[in-house]
Amino acid sequence: MSFDESAKNWDTDKRIARAKIIANEISNSIDISKDCSAMEFGCGTGLVSFNLYSKFKSITLVDSSKGMIDILNSKIDKNEMENMSALHLDILKEKYLDLKFDVIYSSMVLHHIHDTKGIIKEFYKLLNKDGYLCIVDLNEEDGSFHREYPDFDGHNGFNQEKLKSILCDSGFDDVESNTFFYDKKIIEDQKVDYSLFIMKARKLPK
């Protein structure tokens, strides 16, 4: 999957509508103060964060796709979003992000990351004490969701209990999850059902 090539046509009506639902779920799942700083990991063109910008003092949007970041920067400039900044960065490979955050969230990204344990540990390091992690992703499925992308080599969604164990092993507390979104996509004239969960956790002082 080439996200650089997909960036210009990423903001479809379906993705925009889904991002609003996801943003509302994140906002309703955690205690957010307007003094909080946030990071969106794998932000794409910023569809989720554009629904959350008024909730945070600042949002740092990180993505490893330059094409996505270029589109995002043009949207930030056009809409004069002074509390949003974009970084073209792979935080697993380039460990020079010297910021810490009160909230980290990601949407439909984790299943693209091979090293699930590694990225969860990195999130833990990047969070302030009492900070929240919110992950929105696919429930475990049979691979149909990415059938149209033969080069996809990520995870076919996640088993929530197994992912919870990874978060707990990485030091997170108060790990909770629930499925909140059900939809279908059309692939090769066939309907593919899928569902999304939100998993939240907290970095409590040890």
C-alpha positions as CSV (number, residue, x, y, z in Angstrom):
1,M,0.0,0.0,0.0
2,S,1.4,3.4,-1.0
3,F,0.0,6.1,1.3
4,D,2.0,8.7,-0.6
5,E,0.1,7.9,-3.8
6,S,-3.2,7.7,-1.9
7,A,-2.9,11.0,-0.1
8,K,-4.4,13.3,-2.7
9,N,-7.6,11.3,-2.9
10,W,-7.8,10.2,0.8
11,D,-10.5,12.5,2.0
12,T,-13.5,10.7,0.8
13,D,-17.0,11.3,2.2
14,K,-17.0,7.9,3.9
15,R,-13.6,8.5,5.6
16,I,-14.6,12.0,6.7
17,A,-17.9,10.7,8.2
18,R,-16.1,7.8,9.9
19,A,-13.4,10.1,11.3
20,K,-16.0,12.3,13.0
21,I,-17.5,9.2,14.7
22,I,-14.0,8.1,15.8
23,A,-13.1,11.5,17.1
24,N,-16.3,11.7,19.2
25,E,-15.6,8.3,20.6
26,I,-12.1,9.3,21.7
27,S,-13.3,12.6,23.1
28,N,-16.0,10.8,25.2
29,S,-13.7,8.1,26.4
30,I,-11.1,10.2,28.3
31,D,-10.9,13.3,30.5
32,I,-9.6,16.1,28.3
33,S,-8.5,19.5,29.6
34,K,-7.9,22.4,27.2
35,D,-4.4,22.6,28.8
36,C,-3.6,19.1,27.4
37,S,-1.2,18.3,24.7
38,A,-1.9,15.5,22.2
39,M,-0.2,13.5,19.6
40,E,-2.0,11.6,16.8
41,F,0.2,8.8,15.5
42,G,-0.3,7.9,11.9
43,C,-2.4,11.0,11.3
44,G,-2.8,10.7,7.5
45,T,-4.4,13.9,6.3
46,G,-5.6,14.8,9.8
47,L,-9.3,13.8,9.5
48,V,-9.6,12.7,13.1
49,S,-7.6,15.6,14.6
50,F,-9.6,18.2,12.7
51,N,-12.5,17.1,14.8
52,L,-10.5,17.4,18.0
53,Y,-8.5,20.5,17.6
54,S,-10.7,22.6,19.9
55,K,-10.3,20.0,22.7
56,F,-6.5,20.4,23.2
57,K,-4.0,23.1,23.8
58,S,-1.8,21.6,21.1
59,I,-1.8,18.6,18.7
60,T,1.3,17.2,17.1
61,L,0.4,15.1,14.1
62,V,2.9,12.4,13.1
63,D,3.0,10.2,10.0
64,S,5.7,8.3,8.1
65,S,4.1,9.2,4.7
66,K,5.4,12.5,3.2
67,G,2.5,12.6,0.8
68,M,0.0,12.6,3.7
69,I,2.0,15.2,5.7
70,D,2.1,17.5,2.6
71,I,-1.7,17.4,2.2
72,L,-2.1,17.8,6.0
73,N,0.2,20.9,6.0
74,S,-1.8,22.5,3.2
75,K,-5.0,21.9,5.2
76,I,-3.5,23.3,8.4
77,D,-2.4,26.4,6.5
78,K,-5.7,26.9,4.7
79,N,-7.7,26.6,8.0
80,E,-5.2,28.6,10.1
81,M,-5.0,25.8,12.7
82,E,-2.5,27.5,15.0
83,N,-2.5,24.7,17.6
84,M,-1.8,21.9,15.1
85,S,1.7,21.0,13.8
86,A,2.7,18.1,11.5
87,L,5.8,16.0,11.5
88,H,7.0,13.6,8.8
89,L,8.5,11.0,11.1
90,D,8.7,7.3,11.8
91,I,8.9,7.2,15.6
92,L,10.2,3.6,15.7
93,K,13.2,4.4,13.5
94,E,13.9,8.0,14.2
95,K,14.0,8.4,18.0
96,Y,14.5,12.2,18.2
97,L,11.0,13.2,19.1
98,D,11.9,15.1,22.3
99,L,8.3,16.0,23.3
100,K,5.9,14.4,25.8
101,F,2.2,14.4,25.6
102,D,-0.9,14.1,27.8
103,V,-2.8,12.1,25.2
104,I,-1.7,9.9,22.4
105,Y,-4.3,8.5,19.9
106,S,-4.3,6.6,16.7
107,S,-7.0,5.5,14.3
108,M,-6.8,2.6,11.9
109,V,-3.0,2.6,12.1
110,L,-1.8,0.0,14.5
111,H,-2.7,-2.9,12.1
112,H,-0.1,-1.5,9.7
113,I,2.7,-1.6,12.2
114,H,4.6,-4.9,12.3
115,D,6.2,-4.4,15.8
116,T,3.1,-3.9,17.9
117,K,5.0,-4.3,21.2
118,G,7.7,-1.9,20.1
119,I,5.3,0.9,19.2
120,I,3.2,0.4,22.4
121,K,6.4,0.8,24.5
122,E,7.3,3.9,22.5
123,F,3.9,5.4,23.3
124,Y,4.5,4.7,27.0
125,K,7.8,6.6,26.9
126,L,6.2,9.6,25.0
127,L,3.3,10.0,27.5
128,N,3.4,12.2,30.6
129,K,2.4,10.7,33.9
130,D,-1.4,10.3,34.1
131,G,-1.5,10.5,30.3
132,Y,-3.9,8.6,28.2
133,L,-3.4,6.3,25.2
134,C,-6.4,5.7,22.9
135,I,-6.2,3.2,20.0
136,V,-9.0,2.8,17.5
137,D,-8.5,-0.2,15.2
138,L,-10.0,-3.2,13.4
139,N,-11.4,-6.2,15.3
140,E,-9.7,-9.4,14.3
141,E,-10.9,-10.5,10.9
142,D,-10.0,-13.0,8.1
143,G,-8.0,-10.7,5.9
144,S,-11.0,-9.6,3.7
145,F,-10.7,-6.0,4.8
146,H,-7.4,-5.6,2.8
147,R,-8.1,-8.0,0.0
148,E,-7.9,-5.2,-2.6
149,Y,-4.3,-4.6,-1.5
150,P,-2.3,-7.8,-2.3
151,D,0.9,-6.2,-1.0
152,F,-0.7,-5.6,2.5
153,D,1.5,-7.3,5.1
154,G,0.2,-6.0,8.4
155,H,-2.2,-7.5,11.0
156,N,-5.7,-8.6,10.1
157,G,-7.1,-6.6,13.0
158,F,-6.6,-7.4,16.6
159,N,-8.0,-9.7,19.3
160,Q,-8.8,-7.2,22.0
161,E,-7.7,-9.3,24.9
162,K,-4.3,-10.1,23.4
163,L,-3.8,-6.4,22.7
164,K,-4.8,-5.5,26.2
165,S,-2.1,-7.9,27.5
166,I,0.5,-6.1,25.4
167,L,-0.5,-2.8,26.9
168,C,-0.4,-4.1,30.4
169,D,3.0,-5.8,29.9
170,S,4.3,-2.4,28.6
171,G,3.3,-0.7,31.9
172,F,-0.1,0.7,31.2
173,D,-3.0,0.6,33.7
174,D,-6.7,0.9,33.6
175,V,-6.9,-0.8,30.2
176,E,-10.4,-0.9,28.8
177,S,-11.9,-1.6,25.4
178,N,-15.2,-1.9,23.6
179,T,-16.5,-2.2,20.0
180,F,-18.3,0.9,18.9
181,F,-18.5,1.0,15.1
182,Y,-19.9,-1.5,12.6
183,D,-19.8,-0.9,8.9
184,K,-19.2,-2.6,5.5
185,K,-17.1,-1.9,2.5
186,I,-17.5,-3.0,-1.1
187,I,-14.6,-5.0,-2.5
188,E,-14.8,-6.5,-6.0
189,D,-18.6,-6.1,-5.8
190,Q,-18.8,-8.0,-2.5
191,K,-19.8,-6.6,0.9
192,V,-17.2,-7.0,3.6
193,D,-18.4,-6.4,7.1
194,Y,-16.0,-5.0,9.7
195,S,-16.0,-3.4,13.1
196,L,-13.8,-1.1,15.1
197,F,-12.9,-1.0,18.8
198,I,-11.5,1.7,21.0
199,M,-8.9,0.7,23.6
200,K,-7.9,3.2,26.2
201,A,-5.2,3.0,28.8
202,R,-3.4,5.2,31.3
203,K,0.2,5.8,32.3
204,L,-0.1,6.0,36.1
205,P,2.8,7.1,38.4
206,K,4.7,4.0,39.6
